[in-house]
């Protein structure tokens, strides 16, 4: 998701919080960042798309919902014009155990058909503290692989992983709506499900050279219809678990442009977080406008790793 748009205004300057957050992430998964540095030195990245400007109009034709629920193996694993190796990892989740009775809501950012409904997604909705547009089209790689396709694919893979461990998994949208849902409705879906954890999946649209993932945590907000105070601590715990496992499973580094190298960012301007009454975080899995990150995001094999890392973080959080 680009920082330009509803739910993603440019973050305000803030003082460095490197110390405590870095300690928190490092304590969660000892050696994860060190492992990434070794991997990075070997040069395991590949080239992909580039450029900063999101080109939502270049989105491919949205996939319609199939009568049978799409699985990870049924999703499109290719970037336009570039073959990719779709390979689901055979590795079992590191954290195992029954999740029977647990409810997880996965929120695939944006909708593949949003670009066809400009007036609807530009409608303002109340996000608790102020009003913002219903949704955006999201961003894309320079070659036209859209954020909406990426998020839905990762969501399907996560659903397969978590359901195998007994969790009840609900998606806020499955490519089965003409647009949306709006950011306020996305929050309500998680609340109505009494979810034990909600994760909103995204990919950023920042400047080329900006790389890595970051997990967005809710700030303590108490204004208007928003009151995140009851979920701040649990959401941070969820986010730290996800960040640590994402590093380990994907080999990706925490963002080099936000979060002071911790992979964690606190935001108070996101309706999806402000209106949530259950533990919830966002994850920006990488920057679609950076060539190296784009090569990862458009790889089916890497998306499987991303799905596993996020899912294992959720499992670790739910197991306490």
N, C-alpha and C positions, 0 to 999 in steps of 0.2 A: 504494500500500500504506500503510495506516495505521501509525503508529508503535506502535500497540497490537496485540500479537499475536506469534506465534512469529517469529523472525527480525527482529522490529522492536520492541524495547523502547525506551522513551524514551532518547535519547542522553544520556550523562553530560556535565555542564558541562566545558568545556575552555577553555584559553587561546586567545586569538585567534591565528590563523595567516594573517591576511589578507595580509600582505606577500608571502611566497614563493609562495603558491598563486595569488594574483592575478597576479603576474608571470608564472607559468607559463602560465596561461590566456590572458593578454593576448599573450604571445609566440607562442602557437600560432596564433591567428587575429587579427592586428592589425586593430583597428577594429571587431571584431564587437560588442563591448559598446557602443561609441559609436553604431554603427548601430542597435542596439536602442533606445537612448535617443531617437534621432530618431523611430523608428517609434512608440515609446510616446507621445511628445509629440503625434503626429498623432491619437492616440486610436483605434488600430486594433483594440481589444478589443471583444467583444460580451458581453452578459449571458447567464448560464446558470443552473445549479443553485446550491445553497448549503447551509450547515449543516455541523456537525462530525461528528455521529454516523454511523458507517457503517451502512447498512441493507441488509445482505446478503440478508435475507429478501425484499426487494423485487425481487430479481434476476428477470429474465425467464427464460422456459424455455430451458434450455441447448440450443445447436444440436448436433445429432448430426453425426458425421463423414460426409461424403458419399463415395460410391464414388470420385469423382474429386476430386483434391486441391483444396481451396478456394483461389481466388486473391484478391488484394486487391479486384478488381472485383466479386467475388461476395459480399463480406461486407456486413453490415448497417451502413449509414452514418447511421442516424437515432437520435436520443434519443427515448424514449417521449413522444409528444405534441408533439414539436417537429420540423418538417421541417429537414433539413440538406442542404447541397449537396455530394454526393460527387463530387469532381473530382480525378482523379489528375493531378498536374502533368506537363507535357510537358518540363520541364527535365531535361536529361541530368545525371547525377552530375558534380560538378565534378572529382573525382578519378577518372580512368579508367585502364584497363589490365587485363590478364588476371589473374584470381585462380585460374586453374587450379592444382589441387593444394592449395589452401587449404581448410581446414575451419572453418566458423563454426557455432556452436551458439547458437540463439536460445531463450531461456527465457521463455515468456509467463507472467508471474506469476499464480498461482492457477489454478483450473479452474472453468469455468462451473457445474459440478455439485457443487462442494464443499459448498455449503449443504445438499445432500440427504444428506450423509454425515458428520454431526457426530462420531460416535464414531470413525470412521476417521481424520479429519484432526486430532482431538484426541489421538491416540495419540502418546506421546513417542518421539522418535528421538534418537540420539546425533549431535550436531553437532561433535564433536571435543573441545570444551572443556567442554561440559555437555549437558544434555538439554532439548529443546524439542518443542513440538507438531509433528506432521507438516507441517501447513500451516494456512492460514486461508481464509476465504471471500473476503478482500479487502474493499475499500470500494466505494462507489458515489456517484454524484451524488445530490442530493436528489430528482431526478426518477426515479431508479432505473436509470440507465445504469451498469452494473457495471464494476469494474476488470478483471474476467476477460474481458469482451467487448472492452474497450479493448485489453488486452495481446495478445489473439489476433489482432485486426484489424491492429495495428501489426506483429506478427510476420509475418503473411502478406505484407504490403506489403514488409517488409524482405527476406523470402525471394525475392520476385520480383526485387527490385533486385539482390541479391547473386548470384543464380544467373545473371542476364544477364551478369554479369562473370566467370562461370566458377567461382565458388566452389561447394563442396559444402556445403549448408546443412541442418542438422538441428534440429528442434524438440523440446524436452523433452516437450511435449504439444501436441496439435492438436485439442483438444475431443473426442478419441477414447477417453478414459478415463473411468471412472465417478467418479474423484476423483484428486486429486494430479497428479503424483507428489510425494512428500514432499521436504522440502528437502535431505535427505541424498542421495536418489536423483537429484535434479536436478543436484547436483554430480557424482555418479558418471557421469551421462550425458555431460557435457562431458569428463570425464577419459577415459572409455572411447573416445570419439571422437578422442582426441588432438587436440582442437580447437586451432586457432591463436588463436582468440578466442571468448569466451563473453560474451553480454550478456543480463542478466535485465531484462525490461521490466515496469515498474510505474507506478502513479499513486498519489499520496499521499492520505491522508484526514485532513489537519490542520485547524486552525481556520480559519474564514472570515477573509479578509484576508491569510492566508499564501499567497504566490504564487510561481510560478516552478519551474524544474526543478533537480534536483541529481543528480550522478553519485556513486555510492558506491564507494569504493575499499577493498580489503582492507588492514587493518593488518597489521603483522608479528606473527604469532601462532605460537608454538611451545609447544603444550601438548596433552596427550592425543594424540588421533589427528589433530590439526590442525597443519600446518606450512606457513604461507603464505610463508615467507621466500624461496623460489625464484621466486615470482610477483609479489611486491610491486612491483618496479620496472616490469616489463612491464605490469602491470595499471594502474599510474598513467599510463603512456604511452598505453595504450588509452583510459582515462578522459578524459585531457586532450584527445585527438583528438576524442572524441565530444562533449565539452562545447563545444569551439570550433565544431564544425560544426553542432551543434544550435542554438546561438545564431544562426548565420548563416542557416540554412535556415528556422527557425520564427519568428524575431524575438522569441522568449520570453526573459525575463531569468533569470539565475541566481536561485535561491531567496532570498527576503528573510527567511527564518526559520532556516535552517541554512547552514553553509558560508561565513559571513562575506562573502557576495557573490561568491564564486569559482565557485559551481556544483559544487564538489568537497567531499566529506565522507568521512572515513576511519572505518571501523567495524571492530570486532573481535568483534561478537556475532552475526554472521550465518553460519549453517551453510552456506549456498550459497557463501560466499566462503571460510570457514575450511577447508572440505573440498576446495576446488578445487586441482588440481595444474597447471592451465593458466591463462593470463591471463583474468581475469574481472572484470566490474564489474556493478553494478546501475544503472539509471537510473529516477528518479522523474520522469516527464515533466511533471507539474503536480499541482496540488491539486484533487481532485474536489469538495471541500467549499467551494471558493471560487467565487463566481458567475462571475467573469471567466475563471478557468482552466477551469471546467466547460464554458463555451461553446466553448472551443478544443478540449478533449478529446473533445467530442461531435460535432465537425465532421469529416466525412470528408476534406475538403480539407486541414485542418490535420494530421490523422493521416498523410496522405501526406507532408507536409513533415517531420513528426517522423520517419517511417520513413526518409526520404531523409537527414536530418541524422545519424541514428544510423548508418546504413549507410555514409555517406561517411566518418564518423569511423573506422569499422572498416577501410574500404579504405585510408585514410591510414595507419593503424597497421600494416596488413599490408604496405604498400609501404615502410614504414620511412622 
